[in-house]
């Protein structure tokens, strides 16, 4: 039934997008803010174990978002919600963030 598919498709898309706002994006924001304030305090502070873990958190969340953008149908139950150019740009941005 096309009407059921349309309603469930929109609901699913909204829930899929909401999950990105629930964990990965706030995590990246918090980690980047902490790393920025530590860099302002000096390079010695960034070499501590705490900030190494924050770098690992930034890598992990960026790698997750890169995978979610590039392999969207695998993460969104087969739905391909964004154009290829947007997926490539988001994948490149998150992939470069993970590598840096």
C-alpha positions, 0 to 999 in steps of 0.5 A: 500500500503506497499510503502506508509506505509514505507514512512509514517512510517519513517516520523512519526518515525522521527517526533515522535523522534524529539518531544522528542528533542524539549521540554522534553530533553532540559527542563531536561538538563536546570533544571538539570544544574540549580539545579547542580549550586544551589547545588554548591552554598549551600543547603540553596539556594535549599530550595528557592521557585524558586528551588522547582519549578525547582524540580517540573519541573524535576519531571514533565519532567521525569515522561512525558519521563517515560510514553512516553518510557513505553507506546510508542504506546499511544504516537506514534500513535500505533508505537512501535519503540524500543525494550522492553529492551530499553523501560524498561531501559529508563522508569526505568531511567526516573522514578527513576529521577522523584522519586528522 
